[in-house]
């Protein structure tokens, strides 16, 4: 299949030594789990200190990502949000190292609450993939040199909605995967990370959807899970081949989370799914609990427990074994950002910029907090003992003391 797109030549390759364990490379971390490989197991008291803050040229819901000693974030600005920004900052002192700006090729109309820079960027450790509600996908190297750009609206002119898109891409091996789902032209596609060319493309349910693809860790076959109003579909990340489907419906806002070969899906509350033994086998429903419904924030798993924040701001802990509720704690909401785990604590940032650190060993008691006094809708990142939070106008580094 041929495809019309703008493709720029690759500018070169990088030879960098990066600490993969410290990176936070995409929405909810490198593995989409909300856990940092280094910072999720420590004994952090919960105390915080703001190390620095840096100004941003526009709004965005995209979470920051961290690669090595740099933090990357996107934004959009202009009367019609037509200017797309990618910015890079030093993790050490917050100094802006570079900024690149592009003009959107697709539709930039969104609900006033969101923005064109709603999808979070992703990285494979050598490149940054910045995706926007305008369906523009921009690939830069870590120094900001343009590698290629895809204006997907050229191929799919009706792939948009009046509220704006927000699905974040994921990178699996040599493929960057995007979900573009709306009431008209809906599709998912896998693109070559080096060239931007389409490797595969599949049709998706025609209904507005704001969830993001999630990596399914597998030794034998790299997979991603695509969640929509129809349910969940597992596809081969390299070919787009459908492997199995759960068809009992699912939420179109909070995304599922995977842990220990089980997918915890916002469906009929929360549904725990185990994949079948073969691609033709229906997944097994391990359990299904209706009163675990998350609000906007995606659920998270740590240890042997699942954590869900409801639309009313209630944090619930449930057993992974059977979904039984263990405790509940009231947080100050509302929340658009998903919680993360840092140093063994739950970090939740509400829409007013109030950062709350809850201790799961104390039934969700809030052990510390910090007021950032700015609208924050994006999920934070965590790396090397620090939490990175972006708001409407600023990016912060918060030290875990």
C-alpha positions as CSV (number, residue, x, y, z in Angstrom):
1,X,0.0,0.0,0.0
2,X,1.4,3.4,-0.9
3,X,1.0,6.3,1.3
4,X,1.2,10.1,0.8
5,X,3.3,11.7,3.4
6,X,6.2,14.2,4.0
7,X,9.4,12.2,4.6
8,X,12.7,13.8,5.4
9,X,16.0,12.1,5.0
10,X,17.6,10.7,8.1
11,X,20.2,13.1,9.4
12,X,22.5,10.5,10.9
13,X,22.9,8.1,13.8
14,X,23.8,8.6,17.4
15,X,26.3,6.7,19.5
16,X,25.3,7.4,23.1
17,X,25.7,5.6,26.4
18,X,22.4,5.8,28.2
19,X,21.3,4.4,31.5
20,X,18.1,2.6,30.4
21,X,17.0,1.8,33.9
22,X,16.8,5.6,34.7
23,X,14.9,6.5,31.6
24,X,11.2,7.3,31.5
25,X,10.6,7.0,27.7
26,X,6.9,7.3,27.1
27,X,3.5,7.7,28.7
28,X,3.5,6.1,32.1
29,X,7.1,5.1,31.8
30,X,9.2,2.9,29.5
31,X,7.0,-0.1,30.0
32,X,3.7,1.9,30.2
33,X,3.3,0.7,33.8
34,X,3.7,3.9,35.8
35,X,6.7,2.4,37.6
36,X,10.3,3.4,37.4
37,X,12.7,0.5,37.3
38,X,15.0,2.3,39.8
39,X,12.6,4.4,41.9
40,X,9.6,2.1,42.5
41,X,11.3,-0.1,45.1
42,X,13.0,2.4,47.5
43,X,12.0,3.4,50.9
44,X,11.2,7.1,50.3
45,X,9.8,9.1,53.1
46,X,7.6,11.0,50.8
47,X,9.2,14.4,51.5
48,X,9.8,16.6,48.5
49,X,11.8,19.7,47.5
50,X,11.4,21.7,44.3
51,X,14.8,21.7,42.5
52,X,13.9,24.0,39.6
53,X,11.2,25.1,37.3
54,X,11.4,26.2,33.6
55,X,8.9,28.1,31.5
56,X,7.1,26.6,28.6
57,X,5.9,28.4,25.4
58,X,2.5,26.8,25.3
59,X,0.0,24.5,26.9
60,X,0.0,20.7,26.8
61,X,-1.2,17.5,28.5
62,X,1.7,15.5,27.3
63,X,3.8,14.0,30.1
64,X,7.5,14.7,30.2
65,X,9.9,11.9,29.1
66,X,13.4,11.4,30.4
67,X,16.3,10.0,28.3
68,X,19.7,10.1,30.0
69,X,20.3,13.5,31.5
70,X,17.7,15.2,29.5
71,X,13.9,15.8,29.8
72,X,11.8,16.3,26.8
73,X,8.3,17.8,26.6
74,X,5.9,19.0,23.9
75,X,3.5,22.0,23.8
76,X,1.3,23.9,21.4
77,X,0.7,27.6,21.0
78,X,-0.8,30.2,18.7
79,X,-4.4,31.5,18.1
80,X,-5.4,28.1,16.7
81,X,-2.8,26.0,18.5
82,X,-1.2,25.6,15.1
83,X,2.5,25.9,16.4
84,X,3.8,22.6,17.6
85,X,6.8,22.7,20.0
86,X,9.3,20.1,21.2
87,X,11.6,21.2,24.0
88,X,14.6,19.7,25.7
89,X,15.9,20.6,29.2
90,X,18.8,19.6,31.3
91,X,17.7,17.4,34.2
92,X,20.5,18.9,36.3
93,X,19.5,22.6,36.4
94,X,16.4,22.9,34.1
95,X,18.4,24.9,31.5
96,X,16.6,24.7,28.1
97,X,19.0,23.0,25.7
98,X,17.0,23.4,22.5
99,X,13.5,24.0,21.1
100,X,12.1,23.1,17.7
101,X,8.8,24.4,16.3
102,X,6.6,23.1,13.5
103,X,3.3,24.1,11.9
104,X,0.4,21.6,12.2
105,X,-0.8,20.0,9.0
106,X,-4.0,18.7,10.5
107,X,-7.0,19.9,12.5
108,X,-6.2,21.8,15.6
109,X,-9.7,22.3,17.1
110,X,-9.9,20.9,20.7
111,X,-12.1,21.3,23.8
112,X,-10.9,24.3,25.8
113,X,-9.7,22.0,28.6
114,X,-7.3,20.1,26.4
115,X,-4.8,21.1,23.8
116,X,-3.1,19.9,20.6
117,X,-0.1,18.8,22.6
118,X,-2.2,16.2,24.5
119,X,-0.4,12.9,23.4
120,X,2.8,12.3,25.3
121,X,6.0,11.9,23.3
122,X,8.0,8.6,23.2
123,X,11.6,7.6,22.7
124,X,13.6,4.6,21.7
125,X,16.7,6.0,23.4
126,X,18.0,7.5,20.1
127,X,15.0,9.4,18.8
128,X,12.1,11.5,20.1
129,X,8.7,10.8,18.6
130,X,6.4,13.8,19.2
131,X,2.7,13.2,18.3
132,X,-0.1,15.8,18.4
133,X,-3.9,16.0,18.2
134,X,-3.4,17.3,14.7
135,X,-2.2,13.8,13.8
136,X,1.3,15.1,13.1
137,X,4.1,12.7,14.1
138,X,7.6,14.3,14.2
139,X,10.8,12.4,14.7
140,X,13.9,14.2,16.0
141,X,17.2,12.9,17.3
142,X,18.2,13.6,20.9
143,X,19.8,16.9,19.8
144,X,16.7,18.1,18.1
145,X,17.7,17.4,14.5
146,X,14.7,16.5,12.3
147,X,14.7,12.9,11.1
148,X,11.3,12.8,9.4
149,X,7.7,14.0,9.8
150,X,4.4,12.4,9.0
151,X,1.3,14.5,8.5
152,X,-1.2,11.6,8.8
153,X,-4.1,13.9,8.0
154,X,-3.0,13.8,4.4
155,X,-3.8,10.1,4.3
156,X,-6.8,10.2,6.7
157,X,-8.5,13.7,6.3
158,X,-11.5,12.7,8.5
159,X,-9.5,11.2,11.4
160,X,-10.4,13.8,14.0
161,X,-13.0,15.0,16.4
162,X,-14.2,18.3,17.8
163,X,-12.8,17.5,21.3
164,X,-9.3,16.7,20.2
165,X,-7.2,13.5,20.2
166,X,-4.9,12.4,23.0
167,X,-3.7,8.8,22.4
168,X,0.1,8.6,23.0
169,X,2.4,6.6,20.8
170,X,4.5,3.6,22.1
171,X,7.8,2.3,20.7
172,X,8.4,-1.4,20.4
173,X,11.8,-2.4,18.8
174,X,11.9,-0.8,15.3
175,X,8.3,0.2,15.3
176,X,6.5,3.3,16.7
177,X,2.8,2.6,17.1
178,X,0.0,5.2,17.0
179,X,-3.8,4.9,17.6
180,X,-6.0,7.4,15.8
181,X,-9.6,6.6,16.7
182,X,-12.7,8.8,16.2
183,X,-16.3,8.6,14.9
184,X,-15.1,8.5,11.3
185,X,-11.7,7.3,10.0
186,X,-10.2,5.2,12.7
187,X,-7.0,3.3,12.4
188,X,-3.8,2.1,14.2
189,X,-0.5,2.0,12.4
190,X,3.1,0.9,13.0
191,X,5.8,3.1,11.5
192,X,9.4,2.4,10.9
193,X,11.4,4.4,13.6
194,X,14.2,5.2,11.2
195,X,12.3,6.2,8.0
196,X,8.8,7.0,9.2
197,X,7.3,4.7,6.5
198,X,4.2,2.7,7.3
199,X,5.0,-0.9,8.2
200,X,1.4,-1.9,8.9
201,X,-2.1,-0.3,9.2
202,X,-5.3,-1.7,10.6
203,X,-8.9,-0.4,10.8
204,X,-10.2,0.3,14.2
205,X,-13.7,0.9,15.7
206,X,-15.3,4.1,14.6
207,X,-15.9,5.8,17.9
208,X,-14.0,8.6,19.7
209,X,-11.3,7.1,21.9
210,X,-8.6,8.7,24.1
211,X,-6.8,5.6,25.4
212,X,-3.2,4.8,24.5
213,X,-1.6,1.5,23.2
214,X,0.1,-0.5,26.0
215,X,3.1,-2.8,25.6
216,X,2.5,-6.5,26.5
217,X,5.8,-7.9,27.6
218,X,6.5,-11.2,25.9
219,X,9.6,-13.3,25.4
220,X,8.3,-14.8,22.1
221,X,6.5,-12.0,20.3
222,X,6.4,-8.3,20.8
223,X,2.8,-7.2,21.3
224,X,0.7,-4.1,22.0
225,X,-2.8,-4.0,23.4
226,X,-5.2,-1.6,21.7
227,X,-8.2,-0.6,24.0
228,X,-11.4,0.9,22.6
229,X,-15.1,1.0,23.3
230,X,-15.3,-2.5,21.6
231,X,-12.8,-4.0,24.1
232,X,-9.1,-5.0,23.8
233,X,-7.2,-6.3,20.8
234,X,-3.7,-7.7,21.0
235,X,-1.6,-7.2,17.9
236,X,1.9,-8.1,16.8
237,X,3.9,-4.9,17.2
238,X,6.0,-5.6,14.1
239,X,3.3,-6.8,11.6
240,X,-0.1,-5.6,13.0
241,X,-1.4,-9.1,13.0
242,X,-4.4,-9.6,15.3
243,X,-3.5,-12.2,18.0
244,X,-6.5,-12.2,20.3
245,X,-9.5,-10.1,21.2
246,X,-11.6,-9.3,24.3
247,X,-15.0,-8.1,23.1
248,X,-16.9,-7.1,26.2
249,X,-16.2,-3.4,25.8
250,X,-13.9,-1.0,27.6
251,X,-13.4,2.6,28.7
252,X,-12.4,5.2,26.1
253,X,-10.5,7.4,28.6
254,X,-8.3,5.6,31.2
255,X,-5.9,3.0,29.7
256,X,-5.3,-0.5,30.9
257,X,-2.2,-1.6,32.7
258,X,-0.2,-4.9,32.4
259,X,1.6,-6.7,35.2
260,X,2.8,-10.3,35.5
261,X,1.1,-11.4,32.2
262,X,-2.3,-10.1,33.3
263,X,-4.0,-7.0,31.8
264,X,-6.1,-5.0,34.2
265,X,-8.7,-3.3,31.9
266,X,-11.1,-0.5,32.7
267,X,-14.1,-2.7,31.6
268,X,-17.2,-3.4,33.7
269,X,-15.3,-1.8,36.5
270,X,-11.9,-3.6,36.2
271,X,-11.5,-6.8,34.3
272,X,-8.4,-8.9,34.8
273,X,-7.5,-10.7,31.6
274,X,-5.0,-13.5,30.9
275,X,-4.2,-14.2,27.3
276,X,-5.1,-17.5,25.7
277,X,-2.5,-20.2,25.0
278,X,-2.6,-19.5,21.3
279,X,-3.6,-16.6,19.1
280,X,-6.9,-18.3,18.3
281,X,-7.8,-18.7,22.0
282,X,-10.1,-16.2,23.7
283,X,-8.4,-14.5,26.8
284,X,-9.4,-15.8,30.2
285,X,-11.3,-13.5,32.5
286,X,-9.5,-14.0,35.8
287,X,-11.9,-11.7,37.7
288,X,-14.2,-8.8,37.1
289,X,-15.2,-6.3,39.8
290,X,-17.7,-3.6,39.0
291,X,-17.0,-1.2,41.9
292,X,-13.4,-0.6,40.8
293,X,-14.3,1.9,38.0
294,X,-11.5,4.4,37.5
295,X,-12.3,8.0,36.5
296,X,-10.0,9.7,34.0
297,X,-6.8,8.5,35.6
298,X,-5.5,5.1,34.5
299,X,-5.1,2.3,37.1
300,X,-1.7,1.2,38.3
301,X,-0.2,-2.0,39.8
302,X,2.5,-2.2,42.4
303,X,3.5,-5.4,44.2
304,X,0.4,-7.5,44.7
305,X,-2.1,-4.7,44.6
306,X,-4.0,-2.7,42.1
307,X,-4.7,1.0,42.7
308,X,-7.6,3.0,41.1
309,X,-8.6,6.6,41.5
310,X,-12.3,7.2,40.9
311,X,-13.9,10.3,39.3
312,X,-14.6,11.5,42.9
313,X,-10.9,11.4,43.9
314,X,-11.2,8.2,46.0
315,X,-8.0,6.1,45.9
316,X,-8.9,2.3,46.2
317,X,-6.5,-0.5,46.8
318,X,-7.5,-4.0,45.6
319,X,-6.0,-7.4,45.7
320,X,-4.5,-8.7,42.4
321,X,-5.7,-12.2,43.3
322,X,-9.4,-11.5,43.2
323,X,-10.0,-7.7,42.9
324,X,-11.2,-7.6,46.5
325,X,-11.2,-4.0,47.9
326,X,-8.6,-3.7,50.7
327,X,-8.8,0.0,51.6
328,X,-9.9,3.4,50.4
329,X,-8.6,6.9,50.9
330,X,-9.9,10.3,49.9
331,X,-7.6,12.4,47.8
332,X,-8.1,16.1,46.8
333,X,-9.2,16.0,43.2
334,X,-10.3,16.2,40.4
335,X,-7.7,14.2,38.5
336,X,-6.8,14.1,34.8
337,X,-3.2,12.9,35.3
338,X,-2.6,9.2,36.1
339,X,-0.8,8.2,39.3
340,X,2.7,6.9,39.3
341,X,4.8,4.9,41.8
342,X,8.0,6.6,43.1
343,X,10.1,5.2,45.9
344,X,7.3,2.9,47.0
345,X,4.8,5.8,47.3
346,X,1.8,6.8,45.1
347,X,2.2,10.2,43.5
348,X,-1.0,11.8,42.3
349,X,-1.3,15.3,40.9
350,X,-4.7,16.9,40.6
351,X,-5.9,19.4,38.1
352,X,-5.2,22.4,40.3
353,X,-1.5,21.5,40.6
354,X,-1.7,19.9,44.0
355,X,0.9,17.1,44.3
356,X,-0.1,14.4,46.8
357,X,2.2,11.6,48.0
358,X,0.2,8.7,49.5
359,X,1.7,5.8,51.4
360,X,0.1,2.4,50.4
361,X,1.5,0.8,53.6
362,X,-0.6,3.3,55.6
363,X,-3.9,2.7,53.7
364,X,-3.3,5.5,51.3
365,X,-2.6,8.2,53.9
366,X,-1.2,11.4,52.4
367,X,2.3,11.8,53.9
368,X,3.3,14.9,52.1
369,X,2.1,17.4,49.4
370,X,3.3,20.4,47.4
371,X,1.4,23.2,45.8
372,X,2.4,24.1,42.3
373,X,-0.5,26.5,41.8
374,X,-1.0,25.8,38.1
375,X,-3.3,23.8,36.0
376,X,-1.8,20.3,35.5
377,X,-3.5,17.7,33.4
378,X,-0.4,15.6,32.3
379,X,0.9,12.5,34.0
380,X,4.3,13.1,35.8
381,X,7.5,11.2,35.1
382,X,10.1,9.8,37.6
383,X,13.8,9.2,37.1
384,X,16.9,9.0,39.4
385,X,15.2,10.2,42.6
386,X,13.2,13.1,41.0
387,X,9.7,13.6,39.7
388,X,9.1,15.8,36.6
389,X,5.7,17.5,36.3
390,X,4.5,19.8,33.5
391,X,1.7,22.3,33.8
392,X,0.2,24.9,31.5
393,X,3.2,27.2,31.8
394,X,6.0,25.4,33.6
395,X,8.0,22.2,33.9
396,X,9.2,21.3,37.4
397,X,11.8,19.0,38.9
398,X,10.8,17.8,42.3
399,X,13.4,16.0,44.4
400,X,12.5,12.9,46.4
401,X,14.2,13.7,49.8
